[in-house]
Amino acid sequence: MRIYLALAASLASFAIACGGSDPINDREGNSPQGGGGGGASGDGSGGMGLAGDPNSGLAGSGGTTVFAGMGAGPDLDAGCGTSSVEAEQVIIETEMEIEETITEVQPVALYVMLDQSASMQTAGLWDPAKLALKAFVDDASSAGVDLALDYFPPIDGAGECTGVGYDAPAVAIGRLPAHAPNIHASLDALPVAAGFGTPIEGALRGVTSFCQTFQTNNPMEKCIAVLVTDGYPQFGCSEDYAVIAQVAADAHAAGVTTFAVGLEGADFALLDMIAMAGGAEDCSTAPDRFACDVSGGASQLVDALNNIRDVVTTTMTRTVVTTMVEETPLECEWEVPDSPDMPFDKTLVNVELSSPSGEVALGLVEDEGACAARGWHYDDFEEPTRIIACEETCDLIQSTAMARIDILLGCETVPLE
């Protein structure tokens, strides 16, 4: 904890007249404790009401106003010169450590390989599947996901069982949501599904090969292969389930996870093997099913894709500790002043409360235990660093409109009477 000055001291020197008058309460030769001080009016009369009289106030044009009902406070010795220093508020500066939890979503890439064989069209699955993909990319929860899209078998016959052709997506990878229009455009360009056969081996080799290359080039981002089909392997490429599942197993050993999603008509015996070998998490609530089962309708595909996204997305939470500085002003406490004109001397210090209604000199007490109304004390009388108003005095200060505290240097400190 450190204490420092909040305000720059402003100095205003003034001379106090000699001759036995009160240098604090008699700025113009008027005594707030007498009823006829020397302020001159047009007829030579003037003066103050009695101190302590709640009805007292200005009795003449030359008088000095005293706080009604309070009295003038202790007198200061006469015949000394003072420097008036505006009291500087004491500010306590406290360092606090604040913990803030920050959640970050690590980017993840999905390469979706969508079956576009003729059976998708004849079974009425093609249009719902396209709508499901559009809904997925438009979902706000997909923001930040990198997505690539391809179809199998390619209508132009450009795919090979080795995966060549399938490792170059029809829609290059891009980050959602900005990439969503590209996905929409590609799907809209395919009004019907007219591919011949279901070359799952070639599609699987291509999608996993792409992901391996992507992860090599982007070591901080996972790439997930997602195979979506309504059939079983036929017409070209291997139809051996063990061979096909081994493709997923080899990719998993290289760090690529493969999910399998089955529409109505899919062979789930194969898809379960692919998903398990590919390191995917169980995507089905059915006890005898592991792959994502959307055989109840192609519209379920969006749920399956959302589930895959949520499963593979990594959310990292970290705690950051920030050091904050809290500044607290201490009420009715002020720094002991020092100025080039008059260095601090604890025996030559007085405290004055003033407002538009007048001035009141406050008196020194030994310590907090000796406090009384209009009293003040040092924080440490032997080596003072702060001037502290007694509790009753603080109440008075805070209840006085436009109150101001000045520290007067140069006159012998007046104790509270």
N, C-alpha and C positions, 0 to 999 in steps of 0.2 A: 504494500500500500504506500503510495507516495502522495504528499500534500504539496500543492503548488498554488500560486496566485492566479485568481481568475480575472482580476481587473487591473489595469494599469493605474497606479496611484496618480492622482492629480493634486498638485500642490498649489496652495494659495496663501501667501504670507500676509499677515496683517499685524499691526501694532496694537497693543492693549494699553489703554491709558492708565497712568499712575494716579495715586492719590486716594487709595483705599476703596475704590469701587470694584465691583465684581467683574473680572475680565470676560466671563462667559455670558452672564445674563445682563450685562450693562453695556452693550455695544455703543450706546449713545449717551452714557451717563445716567441711565435710569436703573433703579434697583427693583427687581421683580418682587422683592420681599418687603418693600415699603409702599405706602400709598401715595407718595408725592415725589417721585423721581424727577430729574431735572429736564425732562423733555419740555421744550417751550411750545406753547400754543400762542394764539394771537394775543391773549391777555396775560401771558406769562405763566399760566397755570398748566398743570400736566401731571402725569404720574400713573401708577399702576394700582389696580385693586389689590387687596391683601392676598398674599400667597396662601394657598390652601382653601381659599374661599371659592366654592364651586361656581359662584356667580361673578367672580372677578374677571376682569378683562381689560381692554384698553380704557384708561380713564382720561387720556389726553392725547393730543395729536402727536406728541413726541415720545410716547411710551413704547415699551417693548412687550409684546403679547406673551403671556404665560399660559401653559396648558391649563384649561379650566379644571378646577378641583384637584390639581396635582401638586401645586407648589413649584418652586423654582429649583429645588435640589440643593446640594451643598455648595458653599461659596469656595472660590479659588483664591489663593493668596494674591494680593494685588502687587502691581509694580513689576510684572514680568512680561516678556515678549514671547509670543507663541507662533508656531507654524501649524496651520490646520491641514490635516491630511485626510482625504476621503477614505473611509474605512474600506479595506479590501476583503471581499468575501473569501472565506476558506472553502476550498473545493477538495473533496476526498476523491482520489482516483483509484479505482479498484479494477484489477485485471481478473476477468472471469473466462473460463474455458467453456465453450458451448459446443455440444456434440450435435452434429447434423447428419442424418442418414440420407444417403443419396442412392437411388436405385437406377441402374443402367441396364438396358437391354442390349445384349451382344448381338451383332448382326448375324443372320443365318441365311443360307442360300437353299432354295428348293428347285430341283429340276424335275418338272412333271412330264412324264411320258404317257400321253393319252392315246388309248386304242381308238383308231378310226376305221376299223374293219367294217364291212358292209353289215355285219350282224348288229352293230350299234345303231344303224339306221332302221333296219327291219324290226328290231325289238323296241323301237321308240325311245332309245336311251340317248341318242346323240344330242338332241336339242336340250333336254334337261341337264345333261352333263356340261354342255357349254354354259348354260345359265348358272350352274353351280360354280364353275370356275370364275365366271365374271363376278359373282357375289363374293367369292373368296378374295379376289384382288381388290374389290371395292370396300371390303370390311376395314374399318378403322384400325382394328387390332392387327391387321397385316402390314401396317405402316412400318417401314424399316426392313421388311423382308426382301431379299433379293430373289427374283423369280426368273426361271427360263422355262420355255414350253416347246415341246416337240410332239409329233404324232407318229404312230406306227400302225400298220406298215405304211411307208410313204407311197402315195398314189403314183408317183413317177418312178417307183422302184429303185430309189437311190440308196436304200439302206442295205447293209450287208450283215451277215451273221456274225462277223468279227466285231461288229459295233461301229464300223466306219459308216459315216452318214448320220447315224443316230447320235454321235458324239458332237454334232454341230446342230444346236437347237434351231427350230424354225423361228422362234422369237428369242433373240439373244438375251442374256441375263441382264436384269436391270432392277432398280430398287423401287418398291412400292411406297407411296401411291402414284408417284410420277410415271411409273412404268405401266400402270393399269391400261391406259388407252392403247398401248401397243398390243397387249394381250387381247383386248376387245376386238381390235382390228383384225388380228389373225384368226380369231374364232369366227368372226362375221364373214370372213373370206371363204369359209368352208361350209356351204349351205347343206351339204349332205356328207355322210360318211360312206366312202366307196372303196376302201382299201381291200386288198385280197389277201386272206390268210391272217395268221396271228403269230408272227415271228418273235416270240417272247425272248428267246436267247439273244438275238441281235439287238433288240431294244434294250434289254437289261445290260448287255455289255457296253452299249453306247452311253447310256445314262450314267452308269457307274464310272466309266472311263472319263467322261466330262468332269464329274465331281472330283475324281482324284487329281486331275490337272488343275482344277479350280483351287482346291485346297493347297496344292503345292505353291501356286502363285499368290494365294491369300491365306497364309498360315494362321491368321487370327480369326478366320471365319469357317464354320462348318458348312459342308454341302451335303444335302440330303437327297437321295434318289427316290422318286415316287413313281411307281409303275401302276397305271390304272387300266384295267382290262375287263372285258365281259366274256372272255373265252379261255381257250386252252391252246397250247402250242400245236400248230399245224401248218402245213404247206410251206416247207422250207425251214432251215435251221434245225437244231436238235429238238427232239421231243422227249428226251430223257430227263426226267425230273431231277435226278441226282446231278446231272451235268449242269442244268440250269441253276439249281440251288447253289452249286459250287461257285458260280459266277458271283453271286451275292456274298458268299462266304469269303472269297478272295478279296472282294472290294472292302468288306468289313475289316479284314486284316490290314488293309492299307489305310484304314481310318474313315471309310465312307459307310454311312448307315443307309439301308434300303428299306423302304416301306412298300407293301403291296396292297392295293385297293381293288376289291372285286365287286363288279356290278352283277346284275342278274345274268346267270349263265356261266359265270366264272368257275374255274376249277379251284376250289379253296384248298384242296389237298396240296396242290403245287404252290399256291400263293402263301399258305402257312409256312411251307418249307423255305420259300424265298425270304419272307419277313423274319423268321427265326434265324436263318443263316446270315441275314444281312444286319443283325444286331438291333432290329427295331423293337420298340416296346409293344406289349400286347395291345392291340388296337380294337379288340372286340370284347363285348361283355359276355358273349356266349362261352361256356366252359370248354367247348371243343373247337373253338375258333381262335386264331391268333392274328391273321391279317385283318385289315379293315373291311368289314362286311357292309356294303351298301346295296345289297341285293333287293332290299325292300323298295327301292326307287332311286333313280339317278339324282334326285334332289338331295338325297342324303350325302352325296359326295361333298357338299360344302361343309357338312359337319365333320366328315372324316378329315378333310384338309385342315379345318380349324384345329382339330384335335392333334394332328401331326405338327402343325405350327406351334401349338402351345407346349407340346412335349419336347420339341427340339430347341425351342428358344431358351437361351440361357439368360437369366436375370441375375445380375450381380449387384449386391448391396454392399456399400462401403460406408464407413463412418468417418467423417471429417471433423477434426477438432479445431475450432476457430477461437482465437483469443480476442475477446472483446474488452473494451475499456469502458467502464461505467463511471460517470462523473456525478458526484452527489454534493451539492452545496450544503454546508452546515449552517443552519439557521442561527442567527445571533452570535456568530463567532467570526472573528476577524484576525488577519495576520498582524503581528506587531509591526508597526511601520518603521521605515528607515528612509532617510532622504539625504541627499548631498548637503543640504543646508543644516540639517540637525539630526545627527545619528541617534539611534534609539537609546534612551536611558530610562529604565523601568521606573525610576523615581520621579521622572519629569513627564509623566503621561497623564492625560485626562481624556474623558470620553463625553461627547456632547450629542444629545438627540435634538434634532431640529425638524421643523416642518413649516409650512406657511403660517401656522398659528404661533410660532415662536420657538425658543430654544430652552432645553433643560439640561443642566450639567448632571452627569451620573457620577456616583462615588465608588471608590475602590473598597472592596471587602477582602478579607484575608484569603478566603477560599470558598468553595461552593457551600460548605456547611454554614458559613456566616452570611449567606445571601439574604437580601431583603429587597423591597421595592426600590427601584432606581439604582441598584447596585451592579457592580461588575467585578470580575476577578481575572487573574492570569491562569492559564492552564498549569503552569509551574512557576511559582513565585520566584524561585532561585534562578531558573533559566527559562524565562517566558518565551513562547513562540506564538501564542494566541491570546487574544482578549475575548473573554466570554461574558455575555450578559447573563445576569441572574434570571431565573425562570420568570419571576414577576416582571422584570424589566423587559424580557423578550416579549411577554404578552403585551406590554405597553407599546413596544416598537411595532409589533405586528398589527395592532389595532389603531395605530396612528396613520391617518391619510398622508401620503407623500412623505413618509418619514425618511430621515437621512441621519446616518451616524458619521460623525467626524472624530478623528483622533487628534488631540491637541498636544503638541510637543513643546517643551521648554518651560512650563510652569510646574512647580512642585505638585506632585500627585495629591489630590484631595480625597481623603477617606470619606466613606458614607457616614453621615451623622445619624 
